[in-house]
Amino acid sequence: MSRGASSAPILKTELLTVRFGGLAALSQVNFEVQRDEIRAIIGPNGAGKSTFFNCLTGVRRPTAGRIVFNGEDITGLPPNLISRAGIARSYQITNILPNATTLENVRIAAQSRRHGWSMLSHYTAFTDIIDKAKAVLESIGLSDKADELAANLSHGEQRNLEIGIALATEPQLLCLDEPTAGMSAAETNDIMQLVRRIGKDLTILIVEHDMQLVMELADRITVLHYGEVLAEGTPAEIQENPRVLEVYLKT
């Protein structure tokens, strides 16, 4: 079976709508993602990409419509319950604990999922948590920075760490919001390789403005425009779509 060919989507939205007063940031968006798919969401500024991610991850409650994840209606659930359901997210602005070590950042995320918090037990008693955190650091290429304060990491390493924090919560769906923002070409390439590796065993949604990265990574692309789905298809189909060329790619 090819990537993303499962019969039941892991995530779908039905007529998802968000209004701010008289303005529709999202308008009746129908959207489906298959398991193990890397799906990119692109569109001009103001297209509704961030609002869409905010709805999926519980940051914003939609005005109307439904969000279904693994067959369960998660519409309007708060972020902590969305996370526990199996959806994790990185943000445009790096969101880490700067005064904790790289390992501690990932360990805290892993512990929140597996053991919770106890005043009676020190985290070192949970060897599975430490092992999980070290495995995540290995997967994101930061094993050699385990004892480094997160604040001392480079910008690219901090973005990798944020992805690691998300991975430590053991998600089934990872939402990456502009993961290469502010990165050099070399750092962007590193992120692309990381997403490609973790995407072998994980469903990924990515909002990204770097079109070369999008075209190389994504199995399928959804184009939003003024809060509506303008087009969907493979990278080749999107590059040849006349409406997309007109309003977004402008080539």
TORKEPA-396012 format. One record per residue (C-alpha): residue in three letters; residue number from 1; x, y, z. Coordinates in pm, 1 decimal, m for minus. Layout:
REM TORKEPA-396012
+------+-----+----------+----------+----------+
: rest :  nr :     east :    north :       up :
+------+-----+----------+----------+----------+
:  ALA : NUM :        X :        Y :        Z :
...
+------+-----+----------+----------+----------+
REM end
This chain:
REM TORKEPA-396012
+------+-----+----------+----------+----------+
: rest :  nr :     east :    north :       up :
+------+-----+----------+----------+----------+
:  MET :   1 :      0.0 :      0.0 :      0.0 :
:  SER :   2 :    137.9 :    342.9 :    m90.7 :
:  ARG :   3 :    187.9 :    623.9 :    157.6 :
:  GLY :   4 :   m140.8 :    777.0 :    266.0 :
:  ALA :   5 :   m349.4 :    504.8 :    100.3 :
:  SER :   6 :   m537.8 :    389.6 :    411.9 :
:  SER :   7 :   m915.0 :    376.6 :    362.0 :
:  ALA :   8 :   m997.6 :    573.1 :    677.8 :
:  PRO :   9 :   m838.3 :    917.0 :    721.5 :
:  ILE :  10 :   m659.4 :    982.9 :   1048.5 :
:  LEU :  11 :   m794.1 :   1338.8 :   1043.7 :
:  LYS :  12 :  m1080.1 :   1510.9 :    869.2 :
:  THR :  13 :  m1267.9 :   1835.9 :    899.8 :
:  GLU :  14 :  m1626.4 :   1885.9 :    793.5 :
:  LEU :  15 :  m1744.1 :   2235.7 :    694.1 :
:  LEU :  16 :  m1494.8 :   2386.9 :    940.2 :
:  THR :  17 :  m1567.9 :   2756.4 :    982.7 :
:  VAL :  18 :  m1415.2 :   3031.8 :   1196.2 :
:  ARG :  19 :  m1560.5 :   3382.1 :   1197.5 :
:  PHE :  20 :  m1422.5 :   3696.8 :   1356.1 :
:  GLY :  21 :  m1724.4 :   3923.3 :   1354.9 :
:  GLY :  22 :  m1827.8 :   3944.6 :    990.4 :
:  LEU :  23 :  m1495.9 :   3809.2 :    861.9 :
:  ALA :  24 :  m1463.6 :   3437.9 :    779.6 :
:  ALA :  25 :  m1105.9 :   3328.9 :    852.7 :
:  LEU :  26 :  m1210.2 :   2975.3 :    752.1 :
:  SER :  27 :  m1518.1 :   2901.7 :    544.0 :
:  GLN :  28 :  m1663.3 :   2548.7 :    533.5 :
:  VAL :  29 :  m1329.1 :   2372.8 :    495.7 :
:  ASN :  30 :  m1353.1 :   2001.3 :    414.0 :
:  PHE :  31 :  m1015.3 :   1834.3 :    457.3 :
:  GLU :  32 :   m880.6 :   1479.9 :    496.1 :
:  VAL :  33 :   m536.7 :   1339.4 :    577.0 :
:  GLN :  34 :   m445.6 :    973.6 :    545.2 :
:  ARG :  35 :   m221.9 :    788.5 :    789.3 :
:  ASP :  36 :    154.0 :    820.2 :    732.6 :
:  GLU :  37 :    100.6 :   1103.4 :    486.9 :
:  ILE :  38 :    311.0 :   1419.7 :    477.2 :
:  ARG :  39 :     60.8 :   1691.0 :    386.1 :
:  ALA :  40 :    164.5 :   2050.3 :    323.6 :
:  ILE :  41 :    m70.7 :   2344.2 :    366.9 :
:  ILE :  42 :     24.4 :   2653.3 :    170.3 :
:  GLY :  43 :   m134.8 :   2982.3 :     76.5 :
:  PRO :  44 :    m82.2 :   3358.2 :     79.4 :
:  ASN :  45 :    m63.7 :   3553.0 :    405.7 :
:  GLY :  46 :   m412.3 :   3572.1 :    553.0 :
:  ALA :  47 :   m525.1 :   3252.8 :    381.6 :
:  GLY :  48 :   m629.8 :   3092.7 :    712.4 :
:  LYS :  49 :   m337.6 :   2853.1 :    764.2 :
:  SER :  50 :   m263.3 :   2947.7 :   1125.9 :
:  THR :  51 :   m632.4 :   2961.9 :   1213.7 :
:  PHE :  52 :   m670.1 :   2612.0 :   1072.8 :
:  PHE :  53 :   m380.5 :   2481.8 :   1283.0 :
:  ASN :  54 :   m519.3 :   2659.4 :   1589.5 :
:  CYS :  55 :   m851.2 :   2477.8 :   1548.0 :
:  LEU :  56 :   m685.6 :   2139.0 :   1502.0 :
:  THR :  57 :   m474.2 :   2181.5 :   1815.7 :
:  GLY :  58 :   m740.1 :   2329.8 :   2042.9 :
:  VAL :  59 :   m605.2 :   2685.1 :   2055.4 :
:  ARG :  60 :   m919.5 :   2820.8 :   1888.5 :
:  ARG :  61 :  m1272.3 :   2685.1 :   1895.1 :
:  PRO :  62 :  m1436.5 :   2682.3 :   1551.2 :
:  THR :  63 :  m1756.4 :   2875.4 :   1491.8 :
:  ALA :  64 :  m1909.6 :   2580.8 :   1305.9 :
:  GLY :  65 :  m1819.2 :   2243.1 :   1162.1 :
:  ARG :  66 :  m1643.1 :   1936.0 :   1300.1 :
:  ILE :  67 :  m1292.5 :   1799.7 :   1349.9 :
:  VAL :  68 :  m1264.5 :   1420.7 :   1359.7 :
:  PHE :  69 :   m942.8 :   1248.8 :   1466.5 :
:  ASN :  70 :   m912.9 :    869.1 :   1468.0 :
:  GLY :  71 :  m1288.3 :    852.5 :   1426.1 :
:  GLU :  72 :  m1355.5 :   1065.2 :   1736.4 :
:  ASP :  73 :  m1507.0 :   1413.4 :   1736.3 :
:  ILE :  74 :  m1247.6 :   1643.4 :   1896.7 :
:  THR :  75 :  m1409.5 :   1972.6 :   1797.1 :
:  GLY :  76 :  m1346.5 :   2243.0 :   2056.6 :
:  LEU :  77 :  m1144.8 :   2028.6 :   2298.0 :
:  PRO :  78 :   m875.6 :   2218.1 :   2492.9 :
:  PRO :  79 :   m510.3 :   2178.5 :   2389.8 :
:  ASN :  80 :   m418.9 :   1935.5 :   2670.6 :
:  LEU :  81 :   m691.4 :   1691.3 :   2565.0 :
:  ILE :  82 :   m601.5 :   1733.5 :   2197.5 :
:  SER :  83 :   m242.7 :   1646.1 :   2289.7 :
:  ARG :  84 :   m352.2 :   1340.8 :   2483.6 :
:  ALA :  85 :   m563.0 :   1231.0 :   2188.1 :
:  GLY :  86 :   m241.4 :   1215.9 :   1984.0 :
:  ILE :  87 :   m189.4 :   1551.4 :   1809.3 :
:  ALA :  88 :    129.6 :   1750.4 :   1873.8 :
:  ARG :  89 :    238.0 :   2086.8 :   1736.8 :
:  SER :  90 :    541.4 :   2307.5 :   1690.6 :
:  TYR :  91 :    501.9 :   2684.2 :   1657.7 :
:  GLN :  92 :    636.5 :   2958.3 :   1429.7 :
:  ILE :  93 :    814.9 :   3108.5 :   1732.3 :
:  THR :  94 :   1035.5 :   2860.3 :   1915.4 :
:  ASN :  95 :    861.1 :   2737.0 :   2230.4 :
:  ILE :  96 :   1115.1 :   2571.4 :   2460.6 :
:  LEU :  97 :   1236.9 :   2596.6 :   2822.0 :
:  PRO :  98 :   1555.0 :   2801.6 :   2770.0 :
:  ASN :  99 :   1696.8 :   2751.7 :   3119.9 :
:  ALA : 100 :   1654.7 :   2373.4 :   3114.0 :
:  THR : 101 :   1892.5 :   2136.8 :   2940.1 :
:  THR : 102 :   1811.4 :   1985.1 :   2605.5 :
:  LEU : 103 :   1750.0 :   1648.5 :   2772.2 :
:  GLU : 104 :   1526.5 :   1803.3 :   3040.9 :
:  ASN : 105 :   1309.1 :   1972.9 :   2777.2 :
:  VAL : 106 :   1238.5 :   1639.6 :   2611.1 :
:  ARG : 107 :   1218.3 :   1446.0 :   2938.1 :
:  ILE : 108 :    948.7 :   1676.6 :   3076.3 :
:  ALA : 109 :    739.2 :   1625.9 :   2763.4 :
:  ALA : 110 :    782.2 :   1248.9 :   2780.1 :
:  GLN : 111 :    696.0 :   1237.3 :   3149.6 :
:  SER : 112 :    378.0 :   1436.6 :   3094.3 :
:  ARG : 113 :    255.9 :   1160.3 :   2867.2 :
:  ARG : 114 :    367.2 :    847.3 :   3054.6 :
:  HIS : 115 :    371.5 :    916.0 :   3429.6 :
:  GLY : 116 :    234.7 :   1258.4 :   3509.9 :
:  TRP : 117 :    374.1 :   1434.1 :   3816.5 :
:  SER : 118 :    433.0 :   1312.9 :   4172.0 :
:  MET : 119 :    588.3 :   1483.7 :   4475.1 :
:  LEU : 120 :    688.3 :   1138.4 :   4602.2 :
:  SER : 121 :    894.6 :   1019.0 :   4307.2 :
:  HIS : 122 :   1199.3 :   1179.7 :   4148.9 :
:  TYR : 123 :   1200.9 :   1167.5 :   3770.5 :
:  THR : 124 :   1522.7 :    962.0 :   3771.2 :
:  ALA : 125 :   1314.6 :    674.3 :   3911.1 :
:  PHE : 126 :   1140.7 :    651.9 :   3575.4 :
:  THR : 127 :   1411.4 :    489.7 :   3365.1 :
:  ASP : 128 :   1172.1 :    448.9 :   3073.8 :
:  ILE : 129 :   1132.5 :    828.5 :   3060.1 :
:  ILE : 130 :   1507.0 :    886.6 :   3047.4 :
:  ASP : 131 :   1545.1 :    617.6 :   2781.3 :
:  LYS : 132 :   1260.9 :    773.2 :   2579.3 :
:  ALA : 133 :   1412.3 :   1120.9 :   2602.6 :
:  LYS : 134 :   1753.9 :    996.5 :   2492.8 :
:  ALA : 135 :   1600.0 :    809.3 :   2200.5 :
:  VAL : 136 :   1421.3 :   1126.4 :   2089.6 :
:  LEU : 137 :   1743.1 :   1327.8 :   2110.2 :
:  GLU : 138 :   1911.1 :   1063.3 :   1896.3 :
:  SER : 139 :   1633.0 :   1085.6 :   1637.4 :
:  ILE : 140 :   1664.8 :   1465.4 :   1608.4 :
:  GLY : 141 :   2045.1 :   1468.2 :   1608.7 :
:  LEU : 142 :   2096.3 :   1635.7 :   1946.5 :
:  SER : 143 :   2241.3 :   1353.9 :   2156.9 :
:  ASP : 144 :   2570.0 :   1540.7 :   2189.9 :
:  LYS : 145 :   2383.6 :   1845.3 :   2326.4 :
:  ALA : 146 :   2187.3 :   1659.7 :   2595.2 :
:  ASP : 147 :   2346.4 :   1852.0 :   2885.0 :
:  GLU : 148 :   2355.2 :   2188.4 :   2706.9 :
:  LEU : 149 :   2112.8 :   2458.8 :   2816.2 :
:  ALA : 150 :   1847.3 :   2501.4 :   2548.4 :
:  ALA : 151 :   1916.3 :   2876.2 :   2545.1 :
:  ASN : 152 :   2270.3 :   2805.5 :   2422.5 :
:  LEU : 153 :   2162.8 :   2602.2 :   2119.7 :
:  SER : 154 :   2170.7 :   2753.5 :   1773.0 :
:  HIS : 155 :   1842.6 :   2863.9 :   1616.0 :
:  GLY : 156 :   1831.6 :   2550.7 :   1400.1 :
:  GLU : 157 :   1905.2 :   2326.0 :   1697.7 :
:  GLN : 158 :   1629.8 :   2494.7 :   1897.7 :
:  ARG : 159 :   1380.2 :   2424.5 :   1618.7 :
:  ASN : 160 :   1493.5 :   2062.1 :   1614.5 :
:  LEU : 161 :   1449.5 :   2050.9 :   1991.6 :
:  GLU : 162 :   1096.1 :   2183.4 :   1962.5 :
:  ILE : 163 :   1015.7 :   1902.5 :   1719.9 :
:  GLY : 164 :   1175.0 :   1661.9 :   1969.1 :
:  ILE : 165 :    952.9 :   1794.2 :   2249.3 :
:  ALA : 166 :    650.4 :   1727.4 :   2029.1 :
:  LEU : 167 :    776.1 :   1377.1 :   1941.6 :
:  ALA : 168 :    826.8 :   1295.7 :   2310.3 :
:  THR : 169 :    450.3 :   1317.2 :   2363.6 :
:  GLU : 170 :    419.1 :   1017.7 :   2127.5 :
:  PRO : 171 :    180.1 :   1177.2 :   1877.7 :
:  GLN : 172 :      9.7 :   1010.0 :   1585.5 :
:  LEU : 173 :    m19.4 :   1344.4 :   1404.1 :
:  LEU : 174 :    250.7 :   1612.5 :   1413.4 :
:  CYS : 175 :    161.6 :   1967.3 :   1305.8 :
:  LEU : 176 :    463.9 :   2177.0 :   1208.2 :
:  ASP : 177 :    399.8 :   2550.5 :   1176.8 :
:  GLU : 178 :    669.9 :   2706.5 :    954.9 :
:  PRO : 179 :    952.6 :   2491.9 :   1097.1 :
:  THR : 180 :   1221.2 :   2656.4 :    879.2 :
:  ALA : 181 :   1133.5 :   3019.2 :    961.5 :
:  GLY : 182 :   1450.2 :   3224.1 :   1001.1 :
:  MET : 183 :   1681.0 :   2939.2 :    905.8 :
:  SER : 184 :   1985.5 :   2932.5 :    682.2 :
:  ALA : 185 :   1987.9 :   2712.1 :    373.0 :
:  ALA : 186 :   2191.5 :   2448.6 :    557.6 :
:  GLU : 187 :   1955.9 :   2450.2 :    857.1 :
:  THR : 188 :   1655.1 :   2427.3 :    625.2 :
:  ASN : 189 :   1806.2 :   2123.2 :    458.2 :
:  ASP : 190 :   1865.0 :   1963.1 :    799.8 :
:  ILE : 191 :   1499.7 :   2017.0 :    893.8 :
:  MET : 192 :   1387.4 :   1870.4 :    562.7 :
:  GLN : 193 :   1592.3 :   1557.2 :    623.1 :
:  LEU : 194 :   1459.0 :   1532.0 :    980.3 :
:  VAL : 195 :   1095.3 :   1563.5 :    867.8 :
:  ARG : 196 :   1155.9 :   1305.2 :    597.4 :
:  ARG : 197 :   1297.2 :   1059.7 :    856.2 :
:  ILE : 198 :   1025.0 :   1099.3 :   1116.3 :
:  GLY : 199 :    756.6 :   1104.4 :    845.7 :
:  LYS : 200 :    825.7 :    738.7 :    771.8 :
:  ASP : 201 :    633.8 :    641.5 :   1087.0 :
:  LEU : 202 :    417.8 :    944.5 :   1155.1 :
:  THR : 203 :    148.6 :   1154.4 :    989.2 :
:  ILE : 204 :    269.9 :   1510.9 :    941.5 :
:  LEU : 205 :     91.9 :   1835.9 :    856.6 :
:  ILE : 206 :    327.1 :   2118.0 :    766.3 :
:  VAL : 207 :    262.2 :   2485.7 :    702.2 :
:  GLU : 208 :    560.5 :   2622.8 :    515.9 :
:  HIS : 209 :    651.0 :   2911.0 :    282.8 :
:  ASP : 210 :    964.1 :   2747.7 :    140.4 :
:  MET : 211 :    821.6 :   2606.2 :   m181.1 :
:  GLN : 212 :   1126.3 :   2398.1 :   m264.9 :
:  LEU : 213 :   1096.7 :   2220.3 :     69.3 :
:  VAL : 214 :    721.2 :   2173.6 :     24.2 :
:  MET : 215 :    754.7 :   2030.2 :   m325.3 :
:  GLU : 216 :   1026.4 :   1786.9 :   m218.6 :
:  LEU : 217 :    866.6 :   1670.2 :    107.7 :
:  ALA : 218 :    490.8 :   1660.4 :     64.2 :
:  ASP : 219 :    289.7 :   1364.9 :    m62.0 :
:  ARG : 220 :     m1.3 :   1601.9 :   m121.8 :
:  ILE : 221 :    m56.1 :   1976.1 :    m89.6 :
:  THR : 222 :   m363.3 :   2173.1 :     15.1 :
:  VAL : 223 :   m381.0 :   2537.3 :    m93.9 :
:  LEU : 224 :   m587.7 :   2776.5 :    117.2 :
:  HIS : 225 :   m704.1 :   3112.7 :    m14.3 :
:  TYR : 226 :   m925.4 :   3353.7 :    181.1 :
:  GLY : 227 :  m1019.6 :   3075.3 :    423.3 :
:  GLU : 228 :  m1127.8 :   2827.7 :    155.4 :
:  VAL : 229 :   m962.8 :   2530.0 :    m11.6 :
:  LEU : 230 :   m846.8 :   2657.2 :   m349.2 :
:  ALA : 231 :   m684.7 :   2333.7 :   m467.3 :
:  GLU : 232 :   m547.4 :   1997.7 :   m353.6 :
:  GLY : 233 :   m316.4 :   1754.4 :   m524.8 :
:  THR : 234 :     31.2 :   1616.8 :   m563.2 :
:  PRO : 235 :    322.7 :   1862.2 :   m586.6 :
:  ALA : 236 :    324.7 :   1819.7 :   m965.1 :
:  GLU : 237 :    m49.7 :   1887.3 :   m989.0 :
:  ILE : 238 :    m24.3 :   2197.6 :   m769.9 :
:  GLN : 239 :    264.0 :   2339.4 :   m974.2 :
:  GLU : 240 :     52.8 :   2304.3 :  m1288.8 :
:  ASN : 241 :   m277.0 :   2429.0 :  m1143.8 :
:  PRO : 242 :   m364.1 :   2758.5 :  m1318.5 :
:  ARG : 243 :   m563.8 :   2898.0 :  m1023.9 :
:  VAL : 244 :   m275.6 :   2830.7 :   m783.5 :
:  LEU : 245 :    m28.8 :   2986.7 :  m1023.7 :
:  GLU : 246 :   m246.5 :   3294.4 :  m1048.4 :
:  VAL : 247 :   m314.6 :   3361.8 :   m681.3 :
:  TYR : 248 :    m10.9 :   3218.3 :   m506.4 :
:  LEU : 249 :    286.5 :   3076.6 :   m694.4 :
:  LYS : 250 :    266.1 :   3356.3 :   m955.0 :
:  THR : 251 :    495.7 :   3186.5 :  m1202.2 :
+------+-----+----------+----------+----------+
REM end
